Amino acid sequence: MATARPCVGIYNPEGTPVGSALMPSVFCAPLRADLVRFVCTNLAKNSRQAYGVAPNAGYQTSAESWGTGRAVSRIPRVPGGGTHRSGQAAFGNMCRGGGMFAPNKTWRRWHRKVNVTMKRHAVAAAVAATGLPALVMARGHKIDAVPELPLVVEDAVESLKKTKEAAKLLQHLGCAEELQKIRESKKLRAGRGKGRNRRCTLKKGPLVIYNSDDGICRAFRNIPGVELAHVDRLSVLTLAPGGTLGRFCVWTASAFKRLQLLYGRTDGVGTAALKKGYHLPRPVLQNADIARIINSDEVQSVVRPMLKGPPKKSQHKNLLTNRSVLLRVNPAAKNLKRNAQLAQQPGSRPYTILQKKKIAKREERKQHRMMGKKYMKEIRRAFEDKAAENMSEARQPEDRLSPVFLPPFPDSNSGADGKEEQCFDSQWPVAAQWFVQGVLSPVEGDPQISVPCSYCTRPLVPPLQMVTMEEELSPAILAARAKLRERCAKSQQLGGKGTARRKARKTHKSVVGDDKKLQLSLKRVGAASIFGVEEVFLLRADGSALHFHNPKVQAAPSANTYVITGAAEDKPNAGALLGVRGLLGGAAGALEGASINPEMLRQLQQHVESLSKKEQQKEAKEEADDDVPDLVDNFEEAAKE
């Protein structure tokens, strides 16, 4: 129910209460928001005007199909020639200039019929909603200064004829804030309605409902947002614009009292006096809260208990694929997954811990790899030492021993009779030769070698002393060789089969960006290329030079900018350039430090041209001197010749 107050106050034009009136029964009608919205939607369609396209639009041509066999679609085509239009497809909705599919027709069903009783129920619900301040404020009306709702004024208001008096009346009733809001809401309409006599939009204001027009319409019609309606011709479109309940209404006393005759009573006793056979909506239930009724003690005491069905079969769910089952079995899985996600986000604590573990594991692998390399070095060194020892044993004696120092061989031998005899068989060189070739092997601990003589019975016993190279060399050389052997033993194999591949990081430096910036800067200063330059020498004060071979030379004299681009070679000794320095003289020294200007270039060019001319003159003079014969002492002899 909208309200249950028995009386409503009546106010004069100054806003002072002067009396009271009974509350009509229509203000107790049920609020049917669904019914109000349905009626508003259908009644709003009854004000539409029919529209549609021309019946023959898209078909104003004598197009015919070409049929099959011409490698084109069979849609009708425009006849004729000499223009782009000929041969184009026509009539189809996919064609340019063709007809449209399902065009709007003027004979379509624009309007909607709504039952009279339904419209009356909707109006009754809308009238009841105007008496609820909550719904009126929810709709957007400013009624903070309004004394009460519904707002009723005395019948003297119906005789007002001036707009100024009507505006003053609304201000006394507390509608000043509402009128100010309406004036500020005037805005330009969006869309094509701007050109169709509805250029601006305006919010809805108070609705003044009267019983007799004695000038009230002329007084209120020019106030922005204010509308008027006769109590006998109330419409749901004005009481609930857009199907939303809660319009702010101002009633006159006579119109307010007439509502009882128009809509009758809510208790169902009799019908409305001014509407034949109509009575207000009667509620089917006194209490519409069905849930409260079902859960009440009266109902629950008589209903039978709830039946339980058979037990359901359990279904096995795989925890590896079902997340809910996994969390029920292992509640920590959620945290583990969260930590795994955080481990991939830089800056988080799990990410920091993971990086530390990776670094520690990397260091452990590095130490393990170093220990393995050290072990392999020791094994390789043992094999190398043994191999070197075997090779030294397998060498020939001449490679192991140094030359043997032999004493002088005796010239005579003593015979058997004790006399000294001359031995003509010189076996000493033979023994030395045998020793070198390895025929005679020395015995360890006995450095002497016995060589029998072929003429005498006494053996040759020369004091053969074997001296090795190690004993012959100095201690410094031996220390250097030991140090070399130690360094070679520690050397590593840098390549070949069985060694680890070295990971060489190559840094690729790109100078494309710098080169583009340089070219752009040269383009701005207007640098032009100089062709035909084969070599460029840039001399320094210390005598060195920077040599460019076939460089790219660019110059911008106006900006004092000269660019030499190419492969440069640094020559610390510029002795080859002394000839050039001598030719240039002071100009070469000037070119070393000072900046080059166009005048210097011109002077340098003239100087080089003069030098070239002098060289040509010198060569021509030498050629001319070749033709002159050599001078002789006597001219007569020269004449005879």
DRENRO-54500 format. One line per field, with one value per residue (C-alpha): x, y, z; chain. Coordinates in pm, whole numbers, plus 50000, padded with zeros to 5 digits. Last residue first. Example, Ala and Ser with C-alpha at 12.3 -4.5 7.8 and 13.67 -1.06 7.14 Angstrom:
BEGIN
east <- c(51367/51230)
north <- c(49894/49550)
up <- c(50714/50780)
chain <- c(A/A)
***
This chain:
BEGIN
east <- c(63416/63637/63449/63498/63864/63872/63681/63950/63889/63542/63202/62920/62646/62323/62006/61989/61975/61629/61494/61633/61467/61131/61160/61239/60949/60710/60835/60797/60440/60356/60494/60287/59972/60043/60085/59766/59570/59717/59627/59268/59243/59378/59122/58841/58928/59123/59152/59497/59700/59871/59770/59986/60291/60226/60171/60510/60687/60448/60723/60935/60642/60563/60919/60923/60614/60798/60966/60629/60725/60425/60204/59846/59628/59274/59003/58763/58578/58728/58491/58551/58336/58399/58020/58043/58329/58115/58342/58310/58594/58545/58881/59089/59372/59373/59700/59725/60071/60338/60590/60494/60294/60061/60020/59695/59776/59501/59525/59328/59107/58924/58584/58489/58143/57930/57836/57523/57523/57196/57311/57624/57412/57186/57488/57633/57302/57266/57622/57559/57246/57411/57713/57626/57849/57834/57977/58105/58094/58334/58207/58499/58420/58553/58845/58827/58918/59116/59175/59327/59521/59650/60004/60116/60373/60508/60564/60749/60968/61056/61152/61374/61537/61603/61756/61985/62096/62178/62364/62607/62601/62860/62718/62376/62533/62687/63059/63199/63573/63763/64102/64261/64321/64442/64496/64841/64883/65023/64943/64560/64532/64247/64015/63935/63689/63733/63437/63383/63097/62830/62985/63019/62879/63115/62940/62728/62835/63016/63201/63296/63440/63638/63772/63868/64037/64244/64330/64633/64798/65165/65258/65632/65801/65933/66120/65997/66035/65669/65648/65611/65388/65479/65314/65087/64739/64680/64394/64033/63758/63432/63168/62846/62609/62235/62189/62495/62370/62051/61717/61486/61567/61484/61159/61059/61128/60932/60640/60651/60654/60367/60155/60203/60131/59806/59692/59774/59604/59295/59267/59299/59034/58796/58858/58787/58462/58346/58429/58231/57937/57928/57946/57649/57453/57518/57411/57095/57009/57056/56829/56558/56573/56539/56242/56075/56111/55961/56159/56146/55829/55894/55937/55605/55426/55601/55525/55155/55159/55324/55081/54783/54939/54975/54617/54702/54406/54135/54343/54394/54024/53936/54202/54077/54332/54600/54345/54157/53795/53621/53246/53034/52696/52409/52224/51855/51627/51533/51176/51107/50879/50502/50329/50097/50331/50536/50233/50127/50486/50566/50833/50592/50417/50743/50866/50541/50568/50258/50054/49688/49688/49479/49506/49220/49304/49069/48713/48570/48221/48143/48399/48249/48101/48378/48252/48093/48256/48587/48789/48999/48735/48631/48855/48691/48465/48748/48981/48739/48857/49208/49076/48866/49155/49408/49685/50060/50242/50607/50625/50723/50699/50923/50755/50935/50726/50510/50217/50249/50265/50021/49757/49505/49205/48945/49196/49295/49671/49934/50311/50597/50947/51009/50727/50528/50229/50166/49959/49783/49677/49553/49318/48983/49051/48847/48961/49340/49654/49988/50278/50610/50928/51050/51400/51463/51613/51683/51634/51295/51151/51300/51645/51787/51615/51890/52115/52205/51975/52125/52090/51844/51918/52007/51650/51512/51742/51639/51271/51325/51520/51239/50965/50911/50537/50607/50836/50563/50313/50561/50603/50224/50192/50460/50292/49978/49622/49552/49191/49278/49494/49185/49094/49319/49650/49728/50079/50070/50316/50420/50586/50810/51154/51348/51148/51418/51291/51527/51309/51438/51306/50953/50981/51092/50838/50545/50223/50303/50332/49955/49878/50108/49943/49595/49710/49842/49517/49321/49538/49494/49119/49109/49307/49600/49600/49935/50015/50264/50142/50298/50105/50368/50621/50981/51205/51250/51578/51690/51662/51964/52178/52498/52415/52388/52016/51970/51778/52087/52426/52637/52658/52599/52659/53015/52895/52907/52669/52310/52145/52177/52234/52003/52186/52307/52669/52938/53133/52916/52760/52453/52184/52240/51984/51765/51774/51503/51577/51384/51395/51613/51337/51001/50800/50967/51103/50905/50751/50433/50402/50439/50207/50056/50396/50411/50096/50273/50580/50383/50139/50421/50613/50307/50218/50568/50580/50254/50225/49914/49636/49630/49655/49343/49144/49137/49290/49035/49099/49254/49249/49434/49799/50032/50228/50143/49913/49703/49775/49547/49663/49600/49384/49344/49708/49744/49998/50119/50000)
north <- c(51332/51577/51865/51715/51685/52047/52148/52015/51940/51797/51911/51661/51687/51888/51678/51550/51905/51953/51647/51781/52116/51951/51753/52069/52255/51973/51964/52342/52316/52049/52266/52563/52348/52227/52584/52696/52412/52490/52856/52765/52522/52785/53035/52780/52728/52453/52466/52517/52233/52021/52211/52507/52289/52151/52500/52609/52393/52204/52047/51965/51807/51599/51478/51411/51191/50863/50944/50962/50717/50629/50545/50483/50331/50453/50263/50520/50845/51194/51474/51848/52108/52485/52540/52740/52521/52200/51917/51543/51299/50924/50754/50567/50493/50692/50747/50900/51045/51053/51338/51440/51740/51518/51489/51374/51200/51139/50910/50853/51162/51168/51275/51542/51483/51780/51870/52084/52159/51965/51676/51639/51620/51356/51155/51164/51063/50775/50659/50674/50458/50211/50171/49821/49643/49269/49126/48776/48552/48266/47945/47707/47353/47103/46891/46523/46571/46876/47213/47404/47120/47246/47329/47226/46977/47233/47477/47218/47114/47479/47535/47229/47355/47697/47537/47320/47622/47814/47512/47497/47213/46930/46706/46706/46643/46314/46241/45895/45860/45613/45564/45365/44998/44847/44480/44334/44039/44244/44289/44302/44497/44417/44708/44722/45007/45208/45380/45087/45163/45091/44902/45084/44923/44867/44838/45145/45350/45599/45327/45147/45466/45535/45182/45219/45549/45378/45068/45214/44902/44990/44904/44989/44755/44814/44519/44293/43968/43933/44262/44608/44832/45146/45482/45512/45659/46013/46040/46013/46258/46095/46309/46348/46065/46018/46095/45901/45609/45588/45680/45416/45500/45869/45775/45552/45830/46082/45841/45790/46165/46219/45944/46092/46442/46323/46167/46484/46705/46483/46529/46907/46918/46718/46946/47250/47097/47024/47380/47519/47290/47409/47771/47720/47549/47843/48091/47894/47874/48250/48309/48089/48274/48611/48489/48346/48690/48891/49148/48974/48767/48407/48278/48443/48196/47899/48041/48057/47701/47583/47784/47621/47277/47318/47206/46858/46620/46888/47115/46833/46748/47109/47126/46823/46702/46550/46494/46249/46233/45908/45947/45845/45697/45891/45772/45714/46014/46180/46289/46613/46581/46602/46938/47020/47186/47360/47558/47699/47744/47979/47881/47855/48183/48371/48244/48349/48712/48845/48880/48971/48763/48812/49189/49389/49620/49924/49891/49952/49861/50204/50464/50778/50613/50358/50018/49876/49734/49592/49707/49939/50208/50410/50514/50827/50928/50907/51094/51389/51507/51569/51752/51983/52055/52125/51873/51929/51620/51503/51190/50872/50566/50506/50387/50645/50924/50793/51034/51193/50871/50701/50942/51141/51272/51328/51501/51740/51760/52036/52029/52226/52168/52530/52768/52886/52655/52751/53075/53003/52658/52801/53047/52924/52562/52331/52015/52063/51847/52035/51804/51924/51901/51665/51723/51924/51833/52077/52075/51913/52069/51807/51950/51882/51542/51419/51307/51445/51705/52028/52075/52226/52068/52396/52528/52201/52205/52563/52463/52178/52401/52659/52398/52470/52555/52929/52898/52719/52997/53266/53089/53081/53450/53543/53326/53532/53398/53232/53117/52749/52851/52959/52589/52532/52353/51981/51825/51444/51456/51703/52039/52057/52196/51871/51799/51796/51541/51269/50959/50829/51147/51076/50707/50784/51065/50826/51007/51012/50630/50595/50798/50575/50259/50400/50500/50148/49993/50222/50128/49758/49805/49977/49703/49822/49829/49894/50124/50093/49776/49801/49978/50246/49986/49954/49770/49392/49361/49671/49740/49794/50104/49914/49546/49320/49394/49276/49481/49562/49428/49655/49586/49944/50186/50252/50425/50378/50087/49982/49734/49716/49362/49109/48852/48541/48570/48610/48364/48434/48089/48137/48401/48765/48866/49164/49524/49766/50018/50183/49883/50019/50226/50126/50118/50433/50385/50384/50596/50588/50842/50734/50856/50514/50365/50547/50361/50027/50110/50303/50013/49761/49989/50053/49684/49586/49861/49742/49947/49828/50086/50275/50617/50525/50520/50898/51058/51286/51659/51919/52295/52626/52515/52806/52799/53155/53023/52839/52485/52183/51911/51541/51310/50938/50833/50478/50522/50350/50000)
up <- c(41345/41172/41334/41681/41612/41513/41824/42051/42422/42379/42506/42520/42262/42332/42269/42629/42758/42603/42784/43111/43050/42984/43309/43504/43346/43437/43796/43822/43692/43951/44227/44106/44103/44458/44580/44409/44572/44914/44874/44786/45076/45314/45192/45236/45606/45778/46157/46301/46450/46183/45870/45962/45987/45642/45502/45631/45380/45153/44948/45249/45429/45120/45104/45474/45438/45415/45745/45918/46188/46407/46106/46224/45955/45894/45706/45563/45622/45603/45704/45675/45852/45858/45833/45510/45392/45405/45296/45243/45167/45131/45166/44908/45155/45480/45672/46018/46073/46341/46374/46728/46603/46403/46027/45868/45542/45285/44985/44664/44650/44315/44446/44700/44853/44961/45322/45343/45718/45760/45545/45755/46071/45916/45802/46153/46315/46070/46142/46517/46483/46247/46470/46578/46822/46820/47136/47086/47385/47351/47500/47491/47394/47641/47533/47427/47063/46975/47126/47411/47571/47895/47998/48345/48220/47974/48259/48468/48173/48106/48470/48461/48140/48293/48605/48388/48188/48506/48655/48356/48105/48087/48358/48193/47852/47970/48016/47939/48027/47807/47976/47694/47761/47438/47487/47485/47247/46969/46603/46596/46921/47148/47257/47626/47723/48044/48220/48452/48695/48433/48140/47816/47503/47216/46882/46954/46650/46870/47058/46739/46595/46911/46903/46538/46611/46875/46669/46501/46370/46321/46673/46729/46964/47315/47441/47722/47535/47494/47320/47464/47259/47077/46977/47278/47200/47322/47574/47452/47553/47460/47287/47482/47549/47504/47134/47031/47236/47027/47186/47326/47686/47632/47464/47754/48003/47798/47781/48156/48217/47969/48127/48474/48344/48181/48509/48702/48444/48448/48825/48794/48523/48739/49035/48817/48691/49044/49149/48854/48923/49282/49170/48936/49212/49444/49175/49101/49471/49507/49208/49359/49691/49516/49309/49620/49789/49502/49306/48970/48918/48809/49164/49247/49021/49179/49523/49436/49309/49628/49839/49670/49693/50071/50129/49999/49993/49989/49769/49520/49520/49439/49166/48973/48717/48941/49217/49000/49102/49189/49189/49479/49407/49548/49850/49792/49835/50158/50208/50390/50688/50645/50659/50950/51198/50928/50811/51147/51263/50974/50724/50432/50515/50557/50221/50054/50163/49979/50295/50247/49936/49619/49647/49493/49207/49218/49094/48751/48625/48484/48570/48733/49045/49088/49191/49499/49810/49685/49987/49770/49723/49419/49130/48980/49268/49522/49287/49282/49627/49496/49189/49407/49644/49368/49337/49288/49158/49175/48959/49150/48923/48622/48300/48087/48237/48527/48588/48243/48039/48279/48164/48371/48181/48455/48681/48409/48347/48359/48301/48459/48316/48220/48331/48026/48077/48440/48417/48088/48215/48545/48375/48505/48403/48625/48812/48832/48832/48828/48738/48880/48666/48394/48262/47948/47609/47328/46950/46931/46614/46381/46310/46655/46647/46418/46701/47041/47193/47318/47692/47941/48278/48451/48424/48563/48865/48943/48928/49175/49413/49411/49470/49842/49827/49850/49545/49350/49427/49317/48986/48940/49027/48777/48516/48547/48513/48847/48882/48945/49242/49433/49457/49761/49739/49791/49807/49835/49994/50263/50340/50028/50120/50057/49744/49475/49221/49098/49061/49392/49557/49436/49526/49882/49924/49859/49754/49383/49390/49455/49143/48932/49068/48986/48637/48572/48697/48464/48165/48239/48270/47931/47758/47549/47168/47002/46714/46426/46263/45915/45641/45585/45484/45597/45354/45383/45187/45005/44632/44412/44362/44425/44441/44748/44784/44429/44168/43957/43852/43634/43262/43161/43447/43346/43033/42658/42661/42719/42956/43337/43460/43625/43843/43660/43772/43510/43295/42989/42949/43164/43148/43070/43332/43262/43381/43277/43550/43832/44068/44347/44506/44358/44684/44818/45167/45492/45764/45972/46252/46613/46886/46955/47034/47368/47475/47442/47646/47907/47957/48003/48240/48459/48476/48581/48844/48999/49319/49502/49552/49885/49719/49518/49842/49856/50170/50336/50316/50544/50605/50576/50572/50483/50159/50046/49772/50036/50160/50218/50461/50401/50614/50692/50642/50510/50232/49919/50000)
chain <- c(A/A/A/A/A/A/A/A/A/A/A/A/A/A/A/A/A/A/A/A/A/A/A/A/A/A/A/A/A/A/A/A/A/A/A/A/A/A/A/A/A/A/A/A/A/A/A/A/A/A/A/A/A/A/A/A/A/A/A/A/A/A/A/A/A/A/A/A/A/A/A/A/A/A/A/A/A/A/A/A/A/A/A/A/A/A/A/A/A/A/A/A/A/A/A/A/A/A/A/A/A/A/A/A/A/A/A/A/A/A/A/A/A/A/A/A/A/A/A/A/A/A/A/A/A/A/A/A/A/A/A/A/A/A/A/A/A/A/A/A/A/A/A/A/A/A/A/A/A/A/A/A/A/A/A/A/A/A/A/A/A/A/A/A/A/A/A/A/A/A/A/A/A/A/A/A/A/A/A/A/A/A/A/A/A/A/A/A/A/A/A/A/A/A/A/A/A/A/A/A/A/A/A/A/A/A/A/A/A/A/A/A/A/A/A/A/A/A/A/A/A/A/A/A/A/A/A/A/A/A/A/A/A/A/A/A/A/A/A/A/A/A/A/A/A/A/A/A/A/A/A/A/A/A/A/A/A/A/A/A/A/A/A/A/A/A/A/A/A/A/A/A/A/A/A/A/A/A/A/A/A/A/A/A/A/A/A/A/A/A/A/A/A/A/A/A/A/A/A/A/A/A/A/A/A/A/A/A/A/A/A/A/A/A/A/A/A/A/A/A/A/A/A/A/A/A/A/A/A/A/A/A/A/A/A/A/A/A/A/A/A/A/A/A/A/A/A/A/A/A/A/A/A/A/A/A/A/A/A/A/A/A/A/A/A/A/A/A/A/A/A/A/A/A/A/A/A/A/A/A/A/A/A/A/A/A/A/A/A/A/A/A/A/A/A/A/A/A/A/A/A/A/A/A/A/A/A/A/A/A/A/A/A/A/A/A/A/A/A/A/A/A/A/A/A/A/A/A/A/A/A/A/A/A/A/A/A/A/A/A/A/A/A/A/A/A/A/A/A/A/A/A/A/A/A/A/A/A/A/A/A/A/A/A/A/A/A/A/A/A/A/A/A/A/A/A/A/A/A/A/A/A/A/A/A/A/A/A/A/A/A/A/A/A/A/A/A/A/A/A/A/A/A/A/A/A/A/A/A/A/A/A/A/A/A/A/A/A/A/A/A/A/A/A/A/A/A/A/A/A/A/A/A/A/A/A/A/A/A/A/A/A/A/A/A/A/A/A/A/A/A/A/A/A/A/A/A/A/A/A/A/A/A/A/A/A/A/A/A/A/A/A/A/A/A/A/A/A/A/A/A/A/A/A/A/A/A/A/A/A/A/A/A/A/A/A/A/A/A/A/A/A/A/A/A/A/A/A/A/A/A/A/A/A/A/A/A/A/A/A/A/A/A/A/A/A/A/A/A/A/A/A/A/A/A/A/A/A/A/A/A)
***
